């Protein structure tokens, strides 16, 4: 019976290199996190990253370095 099936969990973060979002999804009685919860987590993370694209991690440092190189320091 449906009410005796296991719950599906998925917890993830994105992007892998410099995480800015963490999502935890529980789907009741869905048996597997990979089929019930993971697709929902993916959609939430993708919507967030589409709205707030991650910035390059070293952008500030690279811009500062270019400014120093231009000044000849």
C-alpha positions as CSV (number, residue, x, y, z in Angstrom):
1,X,0.0,0.0,0.0
2,X,1.1,3.6,-0.7
3,X,1.1,4.6,2.9
4,X,3.6,1.9,3.8
5,X,6.2,3.0,1.2
6,X,9.4,4.7,2.2
7,X,9.9,8.4,2.0
8,X,12.3,9.8,-0.6
9,X,14.9,12.3,0.4
10,X,17.4,14.4,-1.6
11,X,19.8,17.0,-0.3
12,X,22.1,18.9,-2.6
13,X,23.9,22.2,-3.2
14,X,25.0,24.1,-6.3
15,X,27.2,25.0,-7.9
16,X,29.7,22.4,-6.9
17,X,32.8,24.6,-7.0
18,X,31.4,27.5,-4.9
19,X,28.0,26.6,-3.4
20,X,25.4,29.4,-3.1
21,X,22.2,27.4,-2.6
22,X,21.4,24.3,-0.6
23,X,18.1,22.4,-1.1
24,X,16.5,19.5,0.9
25,X,13.4,17.8,-0.5
26,X,11.3,15.1,1.1
27,X,8.6,13.4,-0.9
28,X,6.3,11.2,1.2
29,X,5.8,7.6,0.2
30,X,7.8,8.0,-3.1
31,X,10.3,5.2,-2.2
32,X,13.4,6.6,-3.8
33,X,15.0,10.1,-3.5
34,X,16.4,9.7,-7.0
35,X,13.0,9.5,-8.7
36,X,10.8,11.6,-6.4
37,X,12.9,14.2,-4.7
38,X,16.0,14.8,-6.9
39,X,14.0,16.1,-9.9
40,X,12.3,18.6,-7.6
41,X,15.6,19.7,-6.0
42,X,17.1,20.1,-9.5
43,X,14.2,22.3,-10.6
44,X,14.5,24.5,-7.5
45,X,18.3,24.9,-7.8
46,X,18.0,25.6,-11.6
47,X,15.4,28.3,-11.1
48,X,17.5,29.9,-8.4
49,X,20.7,29.8,-10.5
50,X,18.8,31.2,-13.5
51,X,17.6,34.2,-11.5
52,X,20.8,34.7,-9.6
53,X,23.7,33.5,-11.8
54,X,26.9,32.7,-9.8
55,X,29.7,35.2,-10.2
56,X,33.2,34.0,-11.0
57,X,35.0,33.3,-7.7
58,X,38.2,35.3,-8.5
59,X,36.6,38.1,-10.5
60,X,37.6,40.8,-7.9
61,X,41.2,39.5,-7.7
62,X,41.6,39.3,-11.4
63,X,40.3,42.9,-11.9
64,X,42.6,44.2,-9.2
65,X,45.5,42.4,-10.8
66,X,44.7,43.9,-14.2
67,X,44.5,47.4,-12.7
68,X,47.9,46.9,-11.1
69,X,49.4,45.7,-14.3
70,X,48.0,48.7,-16.2
71,X,49.6,51.1,-13.8
72,X,52.9,49.3,-14.1
73,X,53.3,48.5,-10.4
